[in-house]
Amino acid sequence: MKHYDLLIIGGGVLGVFHAYHALNRGLKTALFERNPQPEGATVRNFGQVVPSGMNVKWQETGRKSLDIYKALQAKHDIGVRSFGSIYIASDEEELTLAEELHAINKAQDYPSELLTPAACMAKYPNLRSDYCKGGLFFPEEISVNPRVMIHRVLAHLLADPNFDYFPGTLIRALEEVGPACLATDNSGRQYRGEQTFVCSGVEFEWLYPELFRESDLETVKLQMLNLKPQRAVQLPGNILTGLSIRRYESFSECPSWSAIKAREATDSFWKQWGIHILFKQEADGSIILGDSHEYASVGEGARSDFYVREEISRYFIEAGQAIFQLEHWNIDQQWLGYYSQSKTKDIFRHTLGGKIHLVTGIGGKGMTASPGYAADNLSELFD
Ligand SMILES: Cc1cc2nc3c(=O)[nH]c(=O)nc-3n(C[C@H](O)[C@H](O)[C@H](O)COP(=O)(O)OP(=O)(O)OC[C@H]3O[C@@H](n4cnc5c(N)ncnc54)[C@H](O)[C@@H]3O)c2cc1C
């Protein structure tokens, strides 16, 4: 039986970036993914890498991730594009929050620019002037293509002789035996490692199901769609709109946040379904549009509710049409994605014995925070 320094279970962004940093440290590393290719949250998201949306603590981790993604892209095309992020305010309240976040970021030494409506229109000629009251732009932020990024990072890691990747391999049992961890796959094959990270996303049923059931983790279901390619329209970068200003954690640190949130009607459709409106155009001209949020505790079978709701997609389109004038609004695909999050903490990290580390519940910030967070995790364990 081969012996590794590190076993990693789960080939999403958390698992793969734990592998990336382990290999940079020269550790013999094995990564297990139960599907032939990762197909969890990591390939179903927007691919917006937006430290600007995070509280001050996680923004630091997100900024570390920006450096990691950019350094990787410089060596190997992993699908990173550097067009920044913009938050577009639709009323005076959202504009106030944008101004206050600008001041917070200035104090944090994180570059952002307040844009007048005219400057926003110049940047995005398809923006509707009756929607835009101003914007906050983050020039250093990037987008990744979620359909390709993780596969390309994995392809890059495969060139390292210290790396063994086991796709299509479900780890069904994991225990500490003497000085090592022993993982057993669905065919009964065993793998030994000094330490193990379990980065299993929302899949609580395979390993330690009782521990997860008793935890405060919840599964969040998101609905998304993309519009067929349009060449005459250019929407560069990550585009977040008024409802994102009213949702993202970074804005909750603004002085006016509580008063503004207290004035919101509680019975709106967008509130009922946890909707905010984001756009992300891919290199082929298609545009990802979403998203909505529904919550269920572990064990409530959230993933068995697999229906796409037509009224939510219709809302995305109608709300989107109030923001941009596009060439067309023809839907190409609609899908659901699921991530896990802790109800009380900003990530779920639990160590069993001393060698098995469960890491999940990174929530809606996984594409932004995982590369930086994984680097910190490796330092904690191996430095
Ligand atoms: C619709 C949507 C939009 C989002 N948009 C953004 C965004 O724009 N920006 C951002 O920062 N974040 C975004 N997120 C959040 C981000 O996608 C997640 O936080 C992140 O992908 C979680 O990564 P993960 O590795 O924990 O989980 P996953 O990507 O779900 O990966 C877990 C993997 O573990 C595997 N696995 C589980 N158990 C086993 C086992 N026992 N053996 C082998 N393999 C196993 C699974 O097959 C899976 O591939 C979004 C999420 C969704 C759903």
PDBQT file of the ligand as one rigid body, heavy atoms in Angstrom, charges set to zero:
ROOT
HETATM    1  C1  LIG A 401     -24.620  28.557  -7.967  1.00  0.00    +0.000 C 
HETATM    2  C2  LIG A 401     -23.427  28.958  -7.166  1.00  0.00    +0.000 A 
HETATM    3  C3  LIG A 401     -22.794  30.182  -7.416  1.00  0.00    +0.000 A 
HETATM    4  C4  LIG A 401     -21.648  30.537  -6.682  1.00  0.00    +0.000 A 
HETATM    5  N1  LIG A 401     -20.938  31.636  -7.052  1.00  0.00    +0.000 NA
HETATM    6  C5  LIG A 401     -19.751  31.904  -6.438  1.00  0.00    +0.000 A 
HETATM    7  C6  LIG A 401     -18.928  32.972  -6.878  1.00  0.00    +0.000 A 
HETATM    8  O1  LIG A 401     -19.198  33.626  -7.889  1.00  0.00    +0.000 OA
HETATM    9  N2  LIG A 401     -17.823  33.284  -6.147  1.00  0.00    +0.000 N 
HETATM   10  C7  LIG A 401     -17.467  32.562  -5.042  1.00  0.00    +0.000 A 
HETATM   11  O2  LIG A 401     -16.461  32.900  -4.384  1.00  0.00    +0.000 OA
HETATM   12  N3  LIG A 401     -18.163  31.456  -4.664  1.00  0.00    +0.000 NA
HETATM   13  C8  LIG A 401     -19.293  31.118  -5.324  1.00  0.00    +0.000 A 
HETATM   14  N4  LIG A 401     -20.031  30.035  -4.947  1.00  0.00    +0.000 N 
HETATM   15  C9  LIG A 401     -19.547  29.207  -3.827  1.00  0.00    +0.000 C 
HETATM   16  C10 LIG A 401     -18.508  28.180  -4.282  1.00  0.00    +0.000 C 
HETATM   17  O3  LIG A 401     -18.862  27.610  -5.510  1.00  0.00    +0.000 OA
HETATM   18  C11 LIG A 401     -18.364  27.101  -3.202  1.00  0.00    +0.000 C 
HETATM   19  O4  LIG A 401     -18.085  27.718  -1.958  1.00  0.00    +0.000 OA
HETATM   20  C12 LIG A 401     -17.228  26.135  -3.498  1.00  0.00    +0.000 C 
HETATM   21  O5  LIG A 401     -17.278  25.665  -4.825  1.00  0.00    +0.000 OA
HETATM   22  C13 LIG A 401     -17.245  24.965  -2.508  1.00  0.00    +0.000 C 
HETATM   23  O6  LIG A 401     -16.181  24.126  -2.853  1.00  0.00    +0.000 OA
HETATM   24  P1  LIG A 401     -15.986  22.720  -2.141  1.00  0.00    +0.000 P 
HETATM   25  O7  LIG A 401     -14.685  22.185  -2.621  1.00  0.00    +0.000 OA
HETATM   26  O8  LIG A 401     -16.189  22.872  -0.667  1.00  0.00    +0.000 OA
HETATM   27  O9  LIG A 401     -17.228  21.830  -2.621  1.00  0.00    +0.000 OA
HETATM   28  P2  LIG A 401     -17.576  21.125  -4.021  1.00  0.00    +0.000 P 
HETATM   29  O10 LIG A 401     -17.198  21.943  -5.184  1.00  0.00    +0.000 OA
HETATM   30  O11 LIG A 401     -19.000  20.707  -3.932  1.00  0.00    +0.000 OA
HETATM   31  O12 LIG A 401     -16.630  19.848  -4.036  1.00  0.00    +0.000 OA
HETATM   32  C14 LIG A 401     -16.774  18.755  -3.146  1.00  0.00    +0.000 C 
HETATM   33  C15 LIG A 401     -16.311  17.521  -3.909  1.00  0.00    +0.000 C 
HETATM   34  O13 LIG A 401     -16.117  16.438  -2.997  1.00  0.00    +0.000 OA
HETATM   35  C16 LIG A 401     -16.475  15.242  -3.675  1.00  0.00    +0.000 C 
HETATM   36  N5  LIG A 401     -16.710  14.242  -2.617  1.00  0.00    +0.000 N 
HETATM   37  C17 LIG A 401     -17.559  14.344  -1.571  1.00  0.00    +0.000 A 
HETATM   38  N6  LIG A 401     -17.455  13.283  -0.771  1.00  0.00    +0.000 NA
HETATM   39  C18 LIG A 401     -16.530  12.453  -1.325  1.00  0.00    +0.000 A 
HETATM   40  C19 LIG A 401     -15.980  11.197  -0.955  1.00  0.00    +0.000 A 
HETATM   41  N7  LIG A 401     -16.349  10.571   0.179  1.00  0.00    +0.000 N 
HETATM   42  N8  LIG A 401     -15.048  10.623  -1.759  1.00  0.00    +0.000 NA
HETATM   43  C20 LIG A 401     -14.636  11.264  -2.895  1.00  0.00    +0.000 A 
HETATM   44  N9  LIG A 401     -15.125  12.450  -3.287  1.00  0.00    +0.000 NA
HETATM   45  C21 LIG A 401     -16.051  13.061  -2.509  1.00  0.00    +0.000 A 
HETATM   46  C22 LIG A 401     -17.694  15.629  -4.484  1.00  0.00    +0.000 C 
HETATM   47  O14 LIG A 401     -17.923  14.751  -5.564  1.00  0.00    +0.000 OA
HETATM   48  C23 LIG A 401     -17.324  17.051  -4.936  1.00  0.00    +0.000 C 
HETATM   49  O15 LIG A 401     -16.706  17.078  -6.225  1.00  0.00    +0.000 OA
HETATM   50  C24 LIG A 401     -21.175  29.670  -5.639  1.00  0.00    +0.000 A 
HETATM   51  C25 LIG A 401     -21.824  28.468  -5.392  1.00  0.00    +0.000 A 
HETATM   52  C26 LIG A 401     -22.935  28.095  -6.148  1.00  0.00    +0.000 A 
HETATM   53  C27 LIG A 401     -23.589  26.767  -5.870  1.00  0.00    +0.000 C 
ENDROOT
TORSDOF 0
